[in-house]
Amino acid sequence: MTQTNKLIEIFKLFFKLGIVAFGGPAAHIAMIHKEVVDERKWMDEEHFLDLVGATSLIPGPNSTEMVIHCGYQRGGIIGLFISGLSFIMPACVLTGI
C-alpha cells in the first residue's frame, strides 16, 4: 500500500469516527480499538494498550491523543496531523453551527 493510500485510509477512518463517535473518551477508545486492532489490524492488542496507558499519563483528551498516536503509527508525521485534524474538525464544525 502506498503512503498516499495509507493517508487516505487514515483520513476516512478518523473523519468517520469524528462524526459518529459520541459517548465520551471511553466510548471513543472502544471504537478506535475495534477499528484499529480488530478490523484493520494496524497494531496488536499489546501495543494499543501501551498507547492507552501512555495517554492516561498525559493531560488532555485521551481519545484525541489515541487518534493521533494511531495516525502516527500508520502514516508517520503526516498521518499524525491528518488523523488529528480529521477527528477534531467534525466536532468543531458541529459546535460552530
N, CA, C and O atoms as CSV, one atom per row, in Angstrom:
chain,resi,resn,atom,element,x,y,z
A,1,MET,N,N,0.850,-1.177,0.000
A,1,MET,CA,C,0.000,0.000,0.000
A,1,MET,C,C,0.894,1.237,0.000
A,1,MET,O,O,1.834,1.335,0.789
A,2,THR,N,N,0.599,2.161,-0.873
A,2,THR,CA,C,1.404,3.382,-0.959
A,2,THR,C,C,1.105,4.316,0.209
A,2,THR,O,O,0.087,4.184,0.889
A,3,GLN,N,N,2.004,5.249,0.422
A,3,GLN,CA,C,1.835,6.218,1.513
A,3,GLN,C,C,0.573,7.051,1.315
A,3,GLN,O,O,-0.137,7.343,2.277
A,4,THR,N,N,0.295,7.429,0.083
A,4,THR,CA,C,-0.912,8.219,-0.198
A,4,THR,C,C,-2.169,7.436,0.160
A,4,THR,O,O,-3.098,7.988,0.750
A,5,ASN,N,N,-2.202,6.165,-0.192
A,5,ASN,CA,C,-3.369,5.339,0.147
A,5,ASN,C,C,-3.524,5.188,1.649
A,5,ASN,O,O,-4.645,5.184,2.158
A,6,LYS,N,N,-2.405,5.062,2.372
A,6,LYS,CA,C,-2.467,4.984,3.833
A,6,LYS,C,C,-3.044,6.267,4.422
A,6,LYS,O,O,-3.865,6.221,5.338
A,7,LEU,N,N,-2.615,7.404,3.896
A,7,LEU,CA,C,-3.103,8.685,4.414
A,7,LEU,C,C,-4.586,8.871,4.131
A,7,LEU,O,O,-5.314,9.404,4.968
A,8,ILE,N,N,-5.039,8.438,2.966
A,8,ILE,CA,C,-6.473,8.499,2.637
A,8,ILE,C,C,-7.259,7.597,3.574
A,8,ILE,O,O,-8.328,7.970,4.057
A,9,GLU,N,N,-6.722,6.402,3.828
A,9,GLU,CA,C,-7.367,5.457,4.744
A,9,GLU,C,C,-7.453,6.038,6.158
A,9,GLU,O,O,-8.474,5.897,6.831
A,10,ILE,N,N,-6.383,6.687,6.599
A,10,ILE,CA,C,-6.373,7.331,7.915
A,10,ILE,C,C,-7.432,8.423,7.973
A,10,ILE,O,O,-8.195,8.503,8.935
A,11,PHE,N,N,-7.478,9.263,6.945
A,11,PHE,CA,C,-8.466,10.345,6.918
A,11,PHE,C,C,-9.882,9.796,6.977
A,11,PHE,O,O,-10.690,10.259,7.782
A,12,LYS,N,N,-10.193,8.816,6.137
A,12,LYS,CA,C,-11.552,8.267,6.089
A,12,LYS,C,C,-11.971,7.677,7.429
A,12,LYS,O,O,-13.083,7.923,7.895
A,13,LEU,N,N,-11.086,6.900,8.051
A,13,LEU,CA,C,-11.435,6.267,9.326
A,13,LEU,C,C,-11.684,7.295,10.412
A,13,LEU,O,O,-12.721,7.257,11.075
A,14,PHE,N,N,-10.754,8.209,10.602
A,14,PHE,CA,C,-10.878,9.121,11.734
A,14,PHE,C,C,-11.887,10.240,11.482
A,14,PHE,O,O,-12.423,10.810,12.432
A,15,PHE,N,N,-12.147,10.557,10.237
A,15,PHE,CA,C,-13.238,11.500,9.942
A,15,PHE,C,C,-14.576,10.844,10.280
A,15,PHE,O,O,-15.448,11.471,10.881
A,16,LYS,N,N,-14.729,9.580,9.891
A,16,LYS,CA,C,-15.957,8.843,10.223
A,16,LYS,C,C,-16.145,8.771,11.735
A,16,LYS,O,O,-17.239,9.018,12.242
A,17,LEU,N,N,-15.073,8.431,12.454
A,17,LEU,CA,C,-15.177,8.359,13.914
A,17,LEU,C,C,-15.446,9.737,14.515
A,17,LEU,O,O,-16.165,9.843,15.508
A,18,GLY,N,N,-14.886,10.781,13.937
A,18,GLY,CA,C,-15.137,12.126,14.420
A,18,GLY,C,C,-16.592,12.536,14.283
A,18,GLY,O,O,-17.099,13.333,15.073
A,19,ILE,N,N,-17.259,11.988,13.275
A,19,ILE,CA,C,-18.671,12.305,13.062
A,19,ILE,C,C,-19.584,11.461,13.947
A,19,ILE,O,O,-20.535,11.984,14.529
A,20,VAL,N,N,-19.307,10.169,14.055
A,20,VAL,CA,C,-20.254,9.261,14.719
A,20,VAL,C,C,-19.884,8.896,16.147
A,20,VAL,O,O,-20.698,8.290,16.843
A,21,ALA,N,N,-18.697,9.238,16.606
A,21,ALA,CA,C,-18.246,8.811,17.935
A,21,ALA,C,C,-18.776,9.747,19.014
A,21,ALA,O,O,-18.240,10.834,19.229
A,22,PHE,N,N,-19.830,9.313,19.683
A,22,PHE,CA,C,-20.378,10.060,20.807
A,22,PHE,C,C,-20.315,9.166,22.037
A,22,PHE,O,O,-20.339,7.942,21.913
A,23,GLY,N,N,-20.237,9.756,23.212
A,23,GLY,CA,C,-20.242,8.981,24.429
A,23,GLY,C,C,-19.025,9.196,25.310
A,23,GLY,O,O,-18.884,8.538,26.341
A,24,GLY,N,N,-18.162,10.091,24.926
A,24,GLY,CA,C,-17.004,10.398,25.744
A,24,GLY,C,C,-15.788,9.579,25.381
A,24,GLY,O,O,-15.859,8.693,24.530
A,25,PRO,N,N,-14.656,9.876,26.033
A,25,PRO,CA,C,-13.386,9.243,25.683
A,25,PRO,C,C,-13.399,7.719,25.781
A,25,PRO,O,O,-12.797,7.056,24.936
A,26,ALA,N,N,-14.054,7.152,26.766
A,26,ALA,CA,C,-14.069,5.687,26.900
A,26,ALA,C,C,-14.753,5.042,25.696
A,26,ALA,O,O,-14.281,4.030,25.178
A,27,ALA,N,N,-15.856,5.624,25.256
A,27,ALA,CA,C,-16.557,5.103,24.079
A,27,ALA,C,C,-15.719,5.304,22.823
A,27,ALA,O,O,-15.668,4.420,21.967
A,28,HIS,N,N,-15.065,6.446,22.702
A,28,HIS,CA,C,-14.209,6.707,21.545
A,28,HIS,C,C,-13.078,5.678,21.467
A,28,HIS,O,O,-12.806,5.121,20.404
A,29,ILE,N,N,-12.424,5.435,22.607
A,29,ILE,CA,C,-11.301,4.495,22.625
A,29,ILE,C,C,-11.768,3.088,22.278
A,29,ILE,O,O,-11.054,2.349,21.599
A,30,ALA,N,N,-12.957,2.709,22.736
A,30,ALA,CA,C,-13.503,1.398,22.375
A,30,ALA,C,C,-13.748,1.301,20.868
A,30,ALA,O,O,-13.474,0.266,20.259
A,31,MET,N,N,-14.258,2.367,20.272
A,31,MET,CA,C,-14.491,2.379,18.825
A,31,MET,C,C,-13.170,2.361,18.056
A,31,MET,O,O,-13.048,1.681,17.037
A,32,ILE,N,N,-12.194,3.104,18.545
A,32,ILE,CA,C,-10.869,3.112,17.911
A,32,ILE,C,C,-10.259,1.718,17.987
A,32,ILE,O,O,-9.687,1.233,17.011
A,33,HIS,N,N,-10.380,1.075,19.143
A,33,HIS,CA,C,-9.846,-0.281,19.319
A,33,HIS,C,C,-10.472,-1.237,18.318
A,33,HIS,O,O,-9.774,-2.016,17.669
A,34,LYS,N,N,-11.773,-1.174,18.199
A,34,LYS,CA,C,-12.473,-2.063,17.265
A,34,LYS,C,C,-11.957,-1.883,15.842
A,34,LYS,O,O,-11.703,-2.857,15.134
A,35,GLU,N,N,-11.806,-0.629,15.433
A,35,GLU,CA,C,-11.374,-0.343,14.061
A,35,GLU,C,C,-9.891,-0.649,13.834
A,35,GLU,O,O,-9.532,-1.298,12.851
A,36,VAL,N,N,-9.035,-0.183,14.742
A,36,VAL,CA,C,-7.581,-0.232,14.524
A,36,VAL,C,C,-6.990,-1.609,14.835
A,36,VAL,O,O,-6.109,-2.083,14.117
A,37,VAL,N,N,-7.468,-2.246,15.892
A,37,VAL,CA,C,-6.893,-3.536,16.308
A,37,VAL,C,C,-7.670,-4.701,15.712
A,37,VAL,O,O,-7.080,-5.589,15.095
A,38,ASP,N,N,-8.980,-4.709,15.889
A,38,ASP,CA,C,-9.782,-5.866,15.488
A,38,ASP,C,C,-10.003,-5.948,13.983
A,38,ASP,O,O,-9.790,-7.002,13.383
A,39,GLU,N,N,-10.426,-4.854,13.370
A,39,GLU,CA,C,-10.818,-4.917,11.964
A,39,GLU,C,C,-9.667,-4.656,10.995
A,39,GLU,O,O,-9.492,-5.403,10.032
A,40,ARG,N,N,-8.886,-3.615,11.235
A,40,ARG,CA,C,-7.856,-3.223,10.268
A,40,ARG,C,C,-6.480,-3.810,10.569
A,40,ARG,O,O,-5.608,-3.829,9.700
A,41,LYS,N,N,-6.285,-4.285,11.789
A,41,LYS,CA,C,-5.017,-4.915,12.199
A,41,LYS,C,C,-3.808,-3.996,11.986
A,41,LYS,O,O,-2.744,-4.450,11.564
A,42,TRP,N,N,-3.983,-2.688,12.283
A,42,TRP,CA,C,-2.878,-1.743,12.166
A,42,TRP,C,C,-1.842,-1.963,13.261
A,42,TRP,O,O,-0.661,-1.674,13.069
A,43,MET,N,N,-2.287,-2.478,14.420
A,43,MET,CA,C,-1.365,-2.769,15.522
A,43,MET,C,C,-1.958,-3.889,16.352
A,43,MET,O,O,-3.142,-4.205,16.235
A,44,ASP,N,N,-1.124,-4.489,17.193
A,44,ASP,CA,C,-1.624,-5.577,18.032
A,44,ASP,C,C,-2.202,-5.029,19.332
A,44,ASP,O,O,-2.052,-3.851,19.653
A,45,GLU,N,N,-2.860,-5.904,20.061
A,45,GLU,CA,C,-3.542,-5.545,21.302
A,45,GLU,C,C,-2.575,-4.942,22.328
A,45,GLU,O,O,-2.890,-3.941,22.973
A,46,GLU,N,N,-1.413,-5.551,22.469
A,46,GLU,CA,C,-0.448,-5.093,23.462
A,46,GLU,C,C,0.023,-3.668,23.178
A,46,GLU,O,O,0.114,-2.851,24.094
A,47,HIS,N,N,0.318,-3.374,21.933
A,47,HIS,CA,C,0.774,-2.023,21.584
A,47,HIS,C,C,-0.350,-0.999,21.809
A,47,HIS,O,O,-0.098,0.104,22.293
A,48,PHE,N,N,-1.569,-1.364,21.460
A,48,PHE,CA,C,-2.709,-0.471,21.673
A,48,PHE,C,C,-2.860,-0.161,23.162
A,48,PHE,O,O,-3.055,0.994,23.539
A,49,LEU,N,N,-2.772,-1.185,24.006
A,49,LEU,CA,C,-2.910,-0.967,25.448
A,49,LEU,C,C,-1.753,-0.137,26.004
A,49,LEU,O,O,-1.942,0.635,26.945
A,50,ASP,N,N,-0.568,-0.288,25.436
A,50,ASP,CA,C,0.547,0.579,25.830
A,50,ASP,C,C,0.240,2.037,25.510
A,50,ASP,O,O,0.548,2.928,26.302
A,51,LEU,N,N,-0.364,2.277,24.358
A,51,LEU,CA,C,-0.733,3.646,23.984
A,51,LEU,C,C,-1.827,4.192,24.895
A,51,LEU,O,O,-1.802,5.370,25.250
A,52,VAL,N,N,-2.783,3.352,25.275
A,52,VAL,CA,C,-3.831,3.785,26.209
A,52,VAL,C,C,-3.188,4.194,27.536
A,52,VAL,O,O,-3.556,5.212,28.123
A,53,GLY,N,N,-2.233,3.401,28.001
A,53,GLY,CA,C,-1.527,3.748,29.238
A,53,GLY,C,C,-0.767,5.052,29.114
A,53,GLY,O,O,-0.776,5.869,30.034
A,54,ALA,N,N,-0.114,5.251,27.991
A,54,ALA,CA,C,0.639,6.490,27.781
A,54,ALA,C,C,-0.285,7.697,27.757
A,54,ALA,O,O,0.038,8.735,28.334
A,55,THR,N,N,-1.430,7.575,27.096
A,55,THR,CA,C,-2.352,8.720,27.032
A,55,THR,C,C,-2.989,9.001,28.386
A,55,THR,O,O,-3.411,10.127,28.652
A,56,SER,N,N,-3.061,7.995,29.235
A,56,SER,CA,C,-3.604,8.218,30.580
A,56,SER,C,C,-2.667,9.064,31.429
A,56,SER,O,O,-3.108,9.736,32.362
A,57,LEU,N,N,-1.389,9.035,31.114
A,57,LEU,CA,C,-0.410,9.816,31.878
A,57,LEU,C,C,-0.304,11.261,31.408
A,57,LEU,O,O,0.123,12.136,32.160
A,58,ILE,N,N,-0.697,11.506,30.153
A,58,ILE,CA,C,-0.569,12.830,29.557
A,58,ILE,C,C,-1.865,13.607,29.793
A,58,ILE,O,O,-2.942,13.076,29.522
A,59,PRO,N,N,-1.799,14.838,30.284
A,59,PRO,CA,C,-3.026,15.612,30.449
A,59,PRO,C,C,-3.672,15.916,29.094
A,59,PRO,O,O,-2.984,16.152,28.101
A,60,GLY,N,N,-4.974,15.905,29.077
A,60,GLY,CA,C,-5.694,16.225,27.851
A,60,GLY,C,C,-6.692,15.146,27.492
A,60,GLY,O,O,-6.865,14.173,28.226
A,61,PRO,N,N,-7.346,15.323,26.358
A,61,PRO,CA,C,-8.388,14.377,25.937
A,61,PRO,C,C,-7.770,13.062,25.434
A,61,PRO,O,O,-7.118,13.027,24.391
A,62,ASN,N,N,-7.989,11.999,26.187
A,62,ASN,CA,C,-7.368,10.706,25.877
A,62,ASN,C,C,-7.733,10.178,24.496
A,62,ASN,O,O,-6.872,9.653,23.790
A,63,SER,N,N,-8.986,10.309,24.105
A,63,SER,CA,C,-9.393,9.741,22.821
A,63,SER,C,C,-8.726,10.476,21.660
A,63,SER,O,O,-8.339,9.846,20.676
A,64,THR,N,N,-8.589,11.770,21.757
A,64,THR,CA,C,-7.912,12.527,20.704
A,64,THR,C,C,-6.435,12.156,20.654
A,64,THR,O,O,-5.860,12.028,19.573
A,65,GLU,N,N,-5.830,11.986,21.809
A,65,GLU,CA,C,-4.432,11.555,21.845
A,65,GLU,C,C,-4.270,10.168,21.233
A,65,GLU,O,O,-3.283,9.909,20.544
A,66,MET,N,N,-5.222,9.277,21.475
A,66,MET,CA,C,-5.161,7.933,20.885
A,66,MET,C,C,-5.265,8.000,19.364
A,66,MET,O,O,-4.544,7.299,18.654
A,67,VAL,N,N,-6.158,8.839,18.875
A,67,VAL,CA,C,-6.303,9.016,17.427
A,67,VAL,C,C,-4.983,9.484,16.825
A,67,VAL,O,O,-4.544,8.972,15.795
A,68,ILE,N,N,-4.357,10.453,17.470
A,68,ILE,CA,C,-3.105,10.997,16.962
A,68,ILE,C,C,-1.998,9.943,17.003
A,68,ILE,O,O,-1.216,9.830,16.059
A,69,HIS,N,N,-1.927,9.179,18.079
A,69,HIS,CA,C,-0.943,8.095,18.158
A,69,HIS,C,C,-1.164,7.062,17.052
A,69,HIS,O,O,-0.212,6.619,16.409
A,70,CYS,N,N,-2.413,6.688,16.837
A,70,CYS,CA,C,-2.725,5.687,15.804
A,70,CYS,C,C,-2.390,6.223,14.411
A,70,CYS,O,O,-1.860,5.492,13.575
A,71,GLY,N,N,-2.693,7.478,14.166
A,71,GLY,CA,C,-2.350,8.086,12.884
A,71,GLY,C,C,-0.856,8.124,12.656
A,71,GLY,O,O,-0.382,7.889,11.544
A,72,TYR,N,N,-0.110,8.423,13.715
A,72,TYR,CA,C,1.349,8.435,13.607
A,72,TYR,C,C,1.881,7.034,13.343
A,72,TYR,O,O,2.785,6.849,12.528
A,73,GLN,N,N,1.326,6.061,14.027
A,73,GLN,CA,C,1.761,4.676,13.867
A,73,GLN,C,C,1.545,4.195,12.435
A,73,GLN,O,O,2.374,3.465,11.891
A,74,ARG,N,N,0.447,4.598,11.833
A,74,ARG,CA,C,0.109,4.133,10.482
A,74,ARG,C,C,0.759,4.974,9.385
A,74,ARG,O,O,1.190,4.433,8.367
A,75,GLY,N,N,0.834,6.302,9.583
A,75,GLY,CA,C,1.260,7.170,8.487
A,75,GLY,C,C,2.382,8.129,8.787
A,75,GLY,O,O,2.637,9.037,7.996
A,76,GLY,N,N,3.070,7.958,9.915
A,76,GLY,CA,C,4.171,8.851,10.251
A,76,GLY,C,C,3.682,10.232,10.664
A,76,GLY,O,O,2.546,10.399,11.107
A,77,ILE,N,N,4.560,11.217,10.510
A,77,ILE,CA,C,4.242,12.589,10.931
A,77,ILE,C,C,3.029,13.133,10.186
A,77,ILE,O,O,2.172,13.777,10.793
A,78,ILE,N,N,2.944,12.890,8.904
A,78,ILE,CA,C,1.793,13.378,8.125
A,78,ILE,C,C,0.515,12.682,8.602
A,78,ILE,O,O,-0.531,13.321,8.717
A,79,GLY,N,N,0.594,11.401,8.875
A,79,GLY,CA,C,-0.549,10.662,9.401
A,79,GLY,C,C,-1.007,11.197,10.739
A,79,GLY,O,O,-2.202,11.197,11.037
A,80,LEU,N,N,-0.057,11.656,11.555
A,80,LEU,CA,C,-0.366,12.261,12.843
A,80,LEU,C,C,-1.268,13.477,12.655
A,80,LEU,O,O,-2.297,13.596,13.322
A,81,PHE,N,N,-0.892,14.372,11.760
A,81,PHE,CA,C,-1.681,15.585,11.535
A,81,PHE,C,C,-3.019,15.279,10.873
A,81,PHE,O,O,-4.041,15.857,11.243
A,82,ILE,N,N,-3.020,14.376,9.900
A,82,ILE,CA,C,-4.268,14.039,9.208
A,82,ILE,C,C,-5.257,13.395,10.167
A,82,ILE,O,O,-6.437,13.744,10.166
A,83,SER,N,N,-4.794,12.466,10.978
A,83,SER,CA,C,-5.705,11.800,11.904
A,83,SER,C,C,-6.273,12.785,12.923
A,83,SER,O,O,-7.473,12.779,13.196
A,84,GLY,N,N,-5.418,13.621,13.478
A,84,GLY,CA,C,-5.886,14.591,14.465
A,84,GLY,C,C,-6.890,15.569,13.891
A,84,GLY,O,O,-7.945,15.803,14.479
A,85,LEU,N,N,-6.563,16.141,12.744
A,85,LEU,CA,C,-7.477,17.113,12.129
A,85,LEU,C,C,-8.789,16.477,11.683
A,85,LEU,O,O,-9.858,17.059,11.869
A,86,SER,N,N,-8.711,15.293,11.100
A,86,SER,CA,C,-9.946,14.666,10.606
A,86,SER,C,C,-10.845,14.219,11.746
A,86,SER,O,O,-12.058,14.120,11.561
A,87,PHE,N,N,-10.285,13.946,12.921
A,87,PHE,CA,C,-11.099,13.561,14.076
A,87,PHE,C,C,-11.689,14.779,14.781
A,87,PHE,O,O,-12.820,14.731,15.265
A,88,ILE,N,N,-10.932,15.861,14.839
A,88,ILE,CA,C,-11.352,17.058,15.573
A,88,ILE,C,C,-12.295,17.951,14.774
A,88,ILE,O,O,-13.226,18.529,15.335
A,89,MET,N,N,-12.061,18.067,13.472
A,89,MET,CA,C,-12.823,19.025,12.660
A,89,MET,C,C,-14.339,18.824,12.667
A,89,MET,O,O,-15.063,19.816,12.750
A,90,PRO,N,N,-14.860,17.592,12.583
A,90,PRO,CA,C,-16.317,17.467,12.620
A,90,PRO,C,C,-16.930,18.055,13.903
A,90,PRO,O,O,-17.974,18.705,13.840
A,91,ALA,N,N,-16.302,17.836,15.048
A,91,ALA,CA,C,-16.819,18.387,16.296
A,91,ALA,C,C,-16.727,19.912,16.295
A,91,ALA,O,O,-17.631,20.588,16.788
A,92,CYS,N,N,-15.654,20.452,15.749
A,92,CYS,CA,C,-15.512,21.912,15.673
A,92,CYS,C,C,-16.603,22.521,14.794
A,92,CYS,O,O,-17.201,23.536,15.151
A,93,VAL,N,N,-16.857,21.896,13.644
A,93,VAL,CA,C,-17.877,22.402,12.739
A,93,VAL,C,C,-19.261,22.284,13.364
A,93,VAL,O,O,-20.054,23.223,13.297
A,94,LEU,N,N,-19.556,21.134,13.975
A,94,LEU,CA,C,-20.872,20.955,14.598
A,94,LEU,C,C,-21.084,21.919,15.765
A,94,LEU,O,O,-22.199,22.391,15.987
A,95,THR,N,N,-20.033,22.206,16.496
A,95,THR,CA,C,-20.133,23.145,17.620
A,95,THR,C,C,-20.318,24.579,17.122
A,95,THR,O,O,-21.011,25.376,17.753
A,96,GLY,N,N,-19.703,24.896,15.999
A,96,GLY,CA,C,-19.785,26.251,15.456
A,96,GLY,C,C,-21.089,26.583,14.767
A,96,GLY,O,O,-21.373,27.755,14.516
A,97,ILE,N,N,-21.880,25.590,14.461
A,97,ILE,CA,C,-23.147,25.838,13.749
A,97,ILE,C,C,-24.187,26.404,14.676
A,97,ILE,O,O,-25.311,26.674,14.253
